[in-house]
Every structure is written in structure tokens, then in C-alpha cells.
Amino acid sequence: MDYLVVLVTVPARIGVVSLVQALLVQRSIAGANVLPAVATWYRDAQGIHETQEALLVCRTHPTCLAALREGIRAVVGDDDFEISPLPVQAANSAYTAWIQQALDPAQPPAADGASHTP
């Protein structure tokens, strides 16, 4: 199976923890690392700008990408986020098995509701 690491930038002002929890509940991601404050520099027609964003490093499957995008859009809005999917290559088989299990809707959620790291 193919898997993705998806870099997601969202405005720092949003509730990133709530967003990640919602994406986990809907099973559009298996897990995420959260960098709550990153400086983003970019150029547009008005010049060079800096803004503060949060960076999520999410693990998922290509079939979940549309749901991931829609889950973020529901919280952030249409234009204020970026999603950059990157293919996972030569991954540890235990890692990919965890992703597959975590994204499987037939699997029950964690009994204690706590986050678990593979």
C-alpha cells in the first residue's frame, strides 16, 4: 500500500489540537506531529511577507486525502491553508501496518481516548 506524509500549514490562531483530534476521529489521518508556531515567509504581488502558522506533519493514505482537505477546510476556511502530500518510501513495515490499522473505520477507537504513539 502507498502512504503519505502530508505537510499542512494553517493559521496559528486556530485551535490546532482540536483540528488534529477531529481529523483523527474522522480517520482522515493516522497521526500528526504538531509544530504550533512556525514563521512562514512568502512573496506575492504586494511584496515579501512573514506570517505565523502552525505546521502539521500528518500520516495518511492517498484515499484519505480528500477527506483530510475537507476536514481542514471545515475549520480553517477555503483559502487559509496548504496541503503538501509526500510519498512514504521504504517505510518500516510496523509503521505502515499502524497507519493502515489507524485509518481502518472497522477498528475501534482507543478505549481510553488518549493518544498513542506507535
MODELLER restraints for C-alpha pairs under 7 A, 6 or more apart:
rsr = mdl.restraints
at = mdl.atoms
rsr.add(forms.Gaussian(group=physical.xy_distance, feature=features.Distance(at['CA:2:A'], at['CA:61:A']), mean=6.51, stdev=0.5))
rsr.add(forms.Gaussian(group=physical.xy_distance, feature=features.Distance(at['CA:3:A'], at['CA:60:A']), mean=5.89, stdev=0.5))
rsr.add(forms.Gaussian(group=physical.xy_distance, feature=features.Distance(at['CA:3:A'], at['CA:61:A']), mean=4.55, stdev=0.5))
rsr.add(forms.Gaussian(group=physical.xy_distance, feature=features.Distance(at['CA:3:A'], at['CA:62:A']), mean=6.49, stdev=0.5))
rsr.add(forms.Gaussian(group=physical.xy_distance, feature=features.Distance(at['CA:3:A'], at['CA:87:A']), mean=6.12, stdev=0.5))
rsr.add(forms.Gaussian(group=physical.xy_distance, feature=features.Distance(at['CA:3:A'], at['CA:88:A']), mean=5.47, stdev=0.5))
rsr.add(forms.Gaussian(group=physical.xy_distance, feature=features.Distance(at['CA:4:A'], at['CA:59:A']), mean=5.81, stdev=0.5))
rsr.add(forms.Gaussian(group=physical.xy_distance, feature=features.Distance(at['CA:4:A'], at['CA:60:A']), mean=5.28, stdev=0.5))
rsr.add(forms.Gaussian(group=physical.xy_distance, feature=features.Distance(at['CA:4:A'], at['CA:61:A']), mean=5.58, stdev=0.5))
rsr.add(forms.Gaussian(group=physical.xy_distance, feature=features.Distance(at['CA:4:A'], at['CA:62:A']), mean=6.61, stdev=0.5))
rsr.add(forms.Gaussian(group=physical.xy_distance, feature=features.Distance(at['CA:4:A'], at['CA:85:A']), mean=6.05, stdev=0.5))
rsr.add(forms.Gaussian(group=physical.xy_distance, feature=features.Distance(at['CA:4:A'], at['CA:86:A']), mean=5.41, stdev=0.5))
rsr.add(forms.Gaussian(group=physical.xy_distance, feature=features.Distance(at['CA:4:A'], at['CA:87:A']), mean=4.61, stdev=0.5))
rsr.add(forms.Gaussian(group=physical.xy_distance, feature=features.Distance(at['CA:4:A'], at['CA:88:A']), mean=5.26, stdev=0.5))
rsr.add(forms.Gaussian(group=physical.xy_distance, feature=features.Distance(at['CA:5:A'], at['CA:57:A']), mean=6.56, stdev=0.5))
rsr.add(forms.Gaussian(group=physical.xy_distance, feature=features.Distance(at['CA:5:A'], at['CA:58:A']), mean=5.50, stdev=0.5))
rsr.add(forms.Gaussian(group=physical.xy_distance, feature=features.Distance(at['CA:5:A'], at['CA:59:A']), mean=4.74, stdev=0.5))
rsr.add(forms.Gaussian(group=physical.xy_distance, feature=features.Distance(at['CA:5:A'], at['CA:60:A']), mean=6.52, stdev=0.5))
rsr.add(forms.Gaussian(group=physical.xy_distance, feature=features.Distance(at['CA:5:A'], at['CA:85:A']), mean=5.90, stdev=0.5))
rsr.add(forms.Gaussian(group=physical.xy_distance, feature=features.Distance(at['CA:5:A'], at['CA:86:A']), mean=5.21, stdev=0.5))
rsr.add(forms.Gaussian(group=physical.xy_distance, feature=features.Distance(at['CA:5:A'], at['CA:87:A']), mean=6.32, stdev=0.5))
rsr.add(forms.Gaussian(group=physical.xy_distance, feature=features.Distance(at['CA:5:A'], at['CA:88:A']), mean=6.34, stdev=0.5))
rsr.add(forms.Gaussian(group=physical.xy_distance, feature=features.Distance(at['CA:6:A'], at['CA:57:A']), mean=5.74, stdev=0.5))
rsr.add(forms.Gaussian(group=physical.xy_distance, feature=features.Distance(at['CA:6:A'], at['CA:58:A']), mean=4.97, stdev=0.5))
rsr.add(forms.Gaussian(group=physical.xy_distance, feature=features.Distance(at['CA:6:A'], at['CA:59:A']), mean=6.30, stdev=0.5))
rsr.add(forms.Gaussian(group=physical.xy_distance, feature=features.Distance(at['CA:6:A'], at['CA:83:A']), mean=6.54, stdev=0.5))
rsr.add(forms.Gaussian(group=physical.xy_distance, feature=features.Distance(at['CA:6:A'], at['CA:84:A']), mean=5.44, stdev=0.5))
rsr.add(forms.Gaussian(group=physical.xy_distance, feature=features.Distance(at['CA:6:A'], at['CA:85:A']), mean=4.16, stdev=0.5))
rsr.add(forms.Gaussian(group=physical.xy_distance, feature=features.Distance(at['CA:6:A'], at['CA:86:A']), mean=5.87, stdev=0.5))
rsr.add(forms.Gaussian(group=physical.xy_distance, feature=features.Distance(at['CA:7:A'], at['CA:55:A']), mean=6.91, stdev=0.5))
rsr.add(forms.Gaussian(group=physical.xy_distance, feature=features.Distance(at['CA:7:A'], at['CA:56:A']), mean=5.83, stdev=0.5))
rsr.add(forms.Gaussian(group=physical.xy_distance, feature=features.Distance(at['CA:7:A'], at['CA:57:A']), mean=4.86, stdev=0.5))
rsr.add(forms.Gaussian(group=physical.xy_distance, feature=features.Distance(at['CA:7:A'], at['CA:58:A']), mean=6.46, stdev=0.5))
rsr.add(forms.Gaussian(group=physical.xy_distance, feature=features.Distance(at['CA:7:A'], at['CA:83:A']), mean=5.81, stdev=0.5))
rsr.add(forms.Gaussian(group=physical.xy_distance, feature=features.Distance(at['CA:7:A'], at['CA:84:A']), mean=5.03, stdev=0.5))
rsr.add(forms.Gaussian(group=physical.xy_distance, feature=features.Distance(at['CA:7:A'], at['CA:85:A']), mean=6.31, stdev=0.5))
rsr.add(forms.Gaussian(group=physical.xy_distance, feature=features.Distance(at['CA:8:A'], at['CA:55:A']), mean=5.64, stdev=0.5))
rsr.add(forms.Gaussian(group=physical.xy_distance, feature=features.Distance(at['CA:8:A'], at['CA:56:A']), mean=4.96, stdev=0.5))
rsr.add(forms.Gaussian(group=physical.xy_distance, feature=features.Distance(at['CA:8:A'], at['CA:57:A']), mean=6.44, stdev=0.5))
rsr.add(forms.Gaussian(group=physical.xy_distance, feature=features.Distance(at['CA:8:A'], at['CA:82:A']), mean=5.51, stdev=0.5))
rsr.add(forms.Gaussian(group=physical.xy_distance, feature=features.Distance(at['CA:8:A'], at['CA:83:A']), mean=4.64, stdev=0.5))
rsr.add(forms.Gaussian(group=physical.xy_distance, feature=features.Distance(at['CA:8:A'], at['CA:84:A']), mean=6.42, stdev=0.5))
rsr.add(forms.Gaussian(group=physical.xy_distance, feature=features.Distance(at['CA:9:A'], at['CA:53:A']), mean=6.28, stdev=0.5))
rsr.add(forms.Gaussian(group=physical.xy_distance, feature=features.Distance(at['CA:9:A'], at['CA:54:A']), mean=5.66, stdev=0.5))
rsr.add(forms.Gaussian(group=physical.xy_distance, feature=features.Distance(at['CA:9:A'], at['CA:55:A']), mean=4.66, stdev=0.5))
rsr.add(forms.Gaussian(group=physical.xy_distance, feature=features.Distance(at['CA:9:A'], at['CA:56:A']), mean=6.37, stdev=0.5))
rsr.add(forms.Gaussian(group=physical.xy_distance, feature=features.Distance(at['CA:9:A'], at['CA:81:A']), mean=5.46, stdev=0.5))
rsr.add(forms.Gaussian(group=physical.xy_distance, feature=features.Distance(at['CA:9:A'], at['CA:82:A']), mean=5.22, stdev=0.5))
rsr.add(forms.Gaussian(group=physical.xy_distance, feature=features.Distance(at['CA:9:A'], at['CA:83:A']), mean=6.83, stdev=0.5))
rsr.add(forms.Gaussian(group=physical.xy_distance, feature=features.Distance(at['CA:10:A'], at['CA:53:A']), mean=5.56, stdev=0.5))
rsr.add(forms.Gaussian(group=physical.xy_distance, feature=features.Distance(at['CA:10:A'], at['CA:54:A']), mean=5.42, stdev=0.5))
rsr.add(forms.Gaussian(group=physical.xy_distance, feature=features.Distance(at['CA:10:A'], at['CA:55:A']), mean=6.68, stdev=0.5))
rsr.add(forms.Gaussian(group=physical.xy_distance, feature=features.Distance(at['CA:10:A'], at['CA:80:A']), mean=6.46, stdev=0.5))
rsr.add(forms.Gaussian(group=physical.xy_distance, feature=features.Distance(at['CA:10:A'], at['CA:81:A']), mean=4.71, stdev=0.5))
rsr.add(forms.Gaussian(group=physical.xy_distance, feature=features.Distance(at['CA:10:A'], at['CA:82:A']), mean=6.92, stdev=0.5))
rsr.add(forms.Gaussian(group=physical.xy_distance, feature=features.Distance(at['CA:11:A'], at['CA:52:A']), mean=6.78, stdev=0.5))
rsr.add(forms.Gaussian(group=physical.xy_distance, feature=features.Distance(at['CA:11:A'], at['CA:53:A']), mean=4.53, stdev=0.5))
rsr.add(forms.Gaussian(group=physical.xy_distance, feature=features.Distance(at['CA:11:A'], at['CA:54:A']), mean=6.05, stdev=0.5))
rsr.add(forms.Gaussian(group=physical.xy_distance, feature=features.Distance(at['CA:11:A'], at['CA:80:A']), mean=6.85, stdev=0.5))
rsr.add(forms.Gaussian(group=physical.xy_distance, feature=features.Distance(at['CA:12:A'], at['CA:36:A']), mean=6.73, stdev=0.5))
rsr.add(forms.Gaussian(group=physical.xy_distance, feature=features.Distance(at['CA:12:A'], at['CA:37:A']), mean=6.39, stdev=0.5))
rsr.add(forms.Gaussian(group=physical.xy_distance, feature=features.Distance(at['CA:12:A'], at['CA:52:A']), mean=5.82, stdev=0.5))
rsr.add(forms.Gaussian(group=physical.xy_distance, feature=features.Distance(at['CA:12:A'], at['CA:53:A']), mean=4.21, stdev=0.5))
rsr.add(forms.Gaussian(group=physical.xy_distance, feature=features.Distance(at['CA:12:A'], at['CA:54:A']), mean=4.88, stdev=0.5))
rsr.add(forms.Gaussian(group=physical.xy_distance, feature=features.Distance(at['CA:23:A'], at['CA:29:A']), mean=5.93, stdev=0.5))
rsr.add(forms.Gaussian(group=physical.xy_distance, feature=features.Distance(at['CA:23:A'], at['CA:68:A']), mean=6.82, stdev=0.5))
rsr.add(forms.Gaussian(group=physical.xy_distance, feature=features.Distance(at['CA:23:A'], at['CA:71:A']), mean=6.42, stdev=0.5))
rsr.add(forms.Gaussian(group=physical.xy_distance, feature=features.Distance(at['CA:24:A'], at['CA:30:A']), mean=6.37, stdev=0.5))
rsr.add(forms.Gaussian(group=physical.xy_distance, feature=features.Distance(at['CA:24:A'], at['CA:31:A']), mean=6.82, stdev=0.5))
rsr.add(forms.Gaussian(group=physical.xy_distance, feature=features.Distance(at['CA:27:A'], at['CA:103:A']), mean=5.11, stdev=0.5))
rsr.add(forms.Gaussian(group=physical.xy_distance, feature=features.Distance(at['CA:28:A'], at['CA:60:A']), mean=6.69, stdev=0.5))
rsr.add(forms.Gaussian(group=physical.xy_distance, feature=features.Distance(at['CA:28:A'], at['CA:64:A']), mean=5.13, stdev=0.5))
rsr.add(forms.Gaussian(group=physical.xy_distance, feature=features.Distance(at['CA:28:A'], at['CA:67:A']), mean=5.77, stdev=0.5))
rsr.add(forms.Gaussian(group=physical.xy_distance, feature=features.Distance(at['CA:28:A'], at['CA:68:A']), mean=5.11, stdev=0.5))
rsr.add(forms.Gaussian(group=physical.xy_distance, feature=features.Distance(at['CA:28:A'], at['CA:103:A']), mean=6.76, stdev=0.5))
rsr.add(forms.Gaussian(group=physical.xy_distance, feature=features.Distance(at['CA:29:A'], at['CA:58:A']), mean=6.32, stdev=0.5))
rsr.add(forms.Gaussian(group=physical.xy_distance, feature=features.Distance(at['CA:29:A'], at['CA:59:A']), mean=5.66, stdev=0.5))
rsr.add(forms.Gaussian(group=physical.xy_distance, feature=features.Distance(at['CA:29:A'], at['CA:60:A']), mean=4.78, stdev=0.5))
rsr.add(forms.Gaussian(group=physical.xy_distance, feature=features.Distance(at['CA:29:A'], at['CA:103:A']), mean=6.60, stdev=0.5))
rsr.add(forms.Gaussian(group=physical.xy_distance, feature=features.Distance(at['CA:30:A'], at['CA:59:A']), mean=5.48, stdev=0.5))
rsr.add(forms.Gaussian(group=physical.xy_distance, feature=features.Distance(at['CA:30:A'], at['CA:60:A']), mean=5.70, stdev=0.5))
rsr.add(forms.Gaussian(group=physical.xy_distance, feature=features.Distance(at['CA:30:A'], at['CA:99:A']), mean=5.37, stdev=0.5))
rsr.add(forms.Gaussian(group=physical.xy_distance, feature=features.Distance(at['CA:30:A'], at['CA:102:A']), mean=5.05, stdev=0.5))
rsr.add(forms.Gaussian(group=physical.xy_distance, feature=features.Distance(at['CA:30:A'], at['CA:103:A']), mean=5.64, stdev=0.5))
rsr.add(forms.Gaussian(group=physical.xy_distance, feature=features.Distance(at['CA:31:A'], at['CA:58:A']), mean=5.75, stdev=0.5))
rsr.add(forms.Gaussian(group=physical.xy_distance, feature=features.Distance(at['CA:31:A'], at['CA:59:A']), mean=5.53, stdev=0.5))
rsr.add(forms.Gaussian(group=physical.xy_distance, feature=features.Distance(at['CA:32:A'], at['CA:56:A']), mean=6.16, stdev=0.5))
rsr.add(forms.Gaussian(group=physical.xy_distance, feature=features.Distance(at['CA:32:A'], at['CA:57:A']), mean=5.22, stdev=0.5))
rsr.add(forms.Gaussian(group=physical.xy_distance, feature=features.Distance(at['CA:32:A'], at['CA:58:A']), mean=4.20, stdev=0.5))
rsr.add(forms.Gaussian(group=physical.xy_distance, feature=features.Distance(at['CA:32:A'], at['CA:59:A']), mean=6.31, stdev=0.5))
rsr.add(forms.Gaussian(group=physical.xy_distance, feature=features.Distance(at['CA:33:A'], at['CA:56:A']), mean=5.65, stdev=0.5))
rsr.add(forms.Gaussian(group=physical.xy_distance, feature=features.Distance(at['CA:33:A'], at['CA:57:A']), mean=4.99, stdev=0.5))
rsr.add(forms.Gaussian(group=physical.xy_distance, feature=features.Distance(at['CA:33:A'], at['CA:58:A']), mean=6.56, stdev=0.5))
rsr.add(forms.Gaussian(group=physical.xy_distance, feature=features.Distance(at['CA:34:A'], at['CA:55:A']), mean=6.02, stdev=0.5))
rsr.add(forms.Gaussian(group=physical.xy_distance, feature=features.Distance(at['CA:34:A'], at['CA:56:A']), mean=4.77, stdev=0.5))
rsr.add(forms.Gaussian(group=physical.xy_distance, feature=features.Distance(at['CA:34:A'], at['CA:57:A']), mean=6.57, stdev=0.5))
rsr.add(forms.Gaussian(group=physical.xy_distance, feature=features.Distance(at['CA:35:A'], at['CA:54:A']), mean=5.73, stdev=0.5))
rsr.add(forms.Gaussian(group=physical.xy_distance, feature=features.Distance(at['CA:35:A'], at['CA:55:A']), mean=5.05, stdev=0.5))
rsr.add(forms.Gaussian(group=physical.xy_distance, feature=features.Distance(at['CA:35:A'], at['CA:56:A']), mean=6.30, stdev=0.5))
rsr.add(forms.Gaussian(group=physical.xy_distance, feature=features.Distance(at['CA:36:A'], at['CA:54:A']), mean=4.50, stdev=0.5))
rsr.add(forms.Gaussian(group=physical.xy_distance, feature=features.Distance(at['CA:36:A'], at['CA:55:A']), mean=6.41, stdev=0.5))
rsr.add(forms.Gaussian(group=physical.xy_distance, feature=features.Distance(at['CA:37:A'], at['CA:52:A']), mean=6.34, stdev=0.5))
rsr.add(forms.Gaussian(group=physical.xy_distance, feature=features.Distance(at['CA:37:A'], at['CA:53:A']), mean=5.69, stdev=0.5))
rsr.add(forms.Gaussian(group=physical.xy_distance, feature=features.Distance(at['CA:37:A'], at['CA:54:A']), mean=4.97, stdev=0.5))
rsr.add(forms.Gaussian(group=physical.xy_distance, feature=features.Distance(at['CA:38:A'], at['CA:52:A']), mean=5.76, stdev=0.5))
rsr.add(forms.Gaussian(group=physical.xy_distance, feature=features.Distance(at['CA:38:A'], at['CA:53:A']), mean=5.35, stdev=0.5))
rsr.add(forms.Gaussian(group=physical.xy_distance, feature=features.Distance(at['CA:38:A'], at['CA:54:A']), mean=5.81, stdev=0.5))
rsr.add(forms.Gaussian(group=physical.xy_distance, feature=features.Distance(at['CA:38:A'], at['CA:55:A']), mean=6.78, stdev=0.5))
rsr.add(forms.Gaussian(group=physical.xy_distance, feature=features.Distance(at['CA:39:A'], at['CA:50:A']), mean=6.66, stdev=0.5))
rsr.add(forms.Gaussian(group=physical.xy_distance, feature=features.Distance(at['CA:39:A'], at['CA:51:A']), mean=5.90, stdev=0.5))
rsr.add(forms.Gaussian(group=physical.xy_distance, feature=features.Distance(at['CA:39:A'], at['CA:52:A']), mean=4.86, stdev=0.5))
rsr.add(forms.Gaussian(group=physical.xy_distance, feature=features.Distance(at['CA:39:A'], at['CA:53:A']), mean=6.39, stdev=0.5))
rsr.add(forms.Gaussian(group=physical.xy_distance, feature=features.Distance(at['CA:40:A'], at['CA:50:A']), mean=5.49, stdev=0.5))
rsr.add(forms.Gaussian(group=physical.xy_distance, feature=features.Distance(at['CA:40:A'], at['CA:51:A']), mean=5.26, stdev=0.5))
rsr.add(forms.Gaussian(group=physical.xy_distance, feature=features.Distance(at['CA:40:A'], at['CA:52:A']), mean=6.05, stdev=0.5))
rsr.add(forms.Gaussian(group=physical.xy_distance, feature=features.Distance(at['CA:40:A'], at['CA:53:A']), mean=6.66, stdev=0.5))
rsr.add(forms.Gaussian(group=physical.xy_distance, feature=features.Distance(at['CA:41:A'], at['CA:49:A']), mean=5.63, stdev=0.5))
rsr.add(forms.Gaussian(group=physical.xy_distance, feature=features.Distance(at['CA:41:A'], at['CA:50:A']), mean=4.45, stdev=0.5))
rsr.add(forms.Gaussian(group=physical.xy_distance, feature=features.Distance(at['CA:41:A'], at['CA:51:A']), mean=6.59, stdev=0.5))
rsr.add(forms.Gaussian(group=physical.xy_distance, feature=features.Distance(at['CA:42:A'], at['CA:48:A']), mean=5.74, stdev=0.5))
rsr.add(forms.Gaussian(group=physical.xy_distance, feature=features.Distance(at['CA:42:A'], at['CA:49:A']), mean=5.48, stdev=0.5))
rsr.add(forms.Gaussian(group=physical.xy_distance, feature=features.Distance(at['CA:42:A'], at['CA:50:A']), mean=6.57, stdev=0.5))
rsr.add(forms.Gaussian(group=physical.xy_distance, feature=features.Distance(at['CA:43:A'], at['CA:49:A']), mean=6.23, stdev=0.5))
rsr.add(forms.Gaussian(group=physical.xy_distance, feature=features.Distance(at['CA:60:A'], at['CA:99:A']), mean=6.69, stdev=0.5))
rsr.add(forms.Gaussian(group=physical.xy_distance, feature=features.Distance(at['CA:98:A'], at['CA:118:A']), mean=6.70, stdev=0.5))
rsr.add(forms.Gaussian(group=physical.xy_distance, feature=features.Distance(at['CA:101:A'], at['CA:107:A']), mean=6.91, stdev=0.5))
